[in-house]
Amino acid sequence: MDAQKPSDGSKDEYGLGWETGTTGGVAEVGHGGGQQGTSTFIMITPERQAGVVVLINSDNADASGLATRLFEIVLGLPVGEHK
């Protein structure tokens, strides 16, 4: 999974609407959103054929933080290895 490459040569962690990263050395992509009264986040890793989706009925919740912690559990990783 490659992030987009801006014309100025800088690196961007965002590619075609998905943010790229690694969790415990496993490549992952994610995307979040929301509107008044909701927060959402999805994280997937094609390499492990796994993912999580968080849908919250609050716009003050940390959907991406919860998704990351759940993702670590799904992958069997110690909590806190997300970069």
C-alpha positions, 0 to 999 in steps of 0.5 A: 500500500503506497501513500500518494507522492506529492510533486514536491517530493515530500512524503504524505501518509494519505492516499486516495482517501485512506491514511496509511501506516503500520501497526506492530509492523503490519501495513494497514490503511484507515479512514474516519469521518462523522457528522453531528452526533456520530464518529466513525473509523475503519482500519484494514490490513489486506496482508492479514485479511483483517479489519475493524469498523467503529461506529459511535453515536457521539461526535465527541468520541475518539473513534480512531483511538478505539479502532486502533486498540481493537485492531491491535487486539484482532492482530494479537499485538500488545496495545500501543504499537501503532505508529 
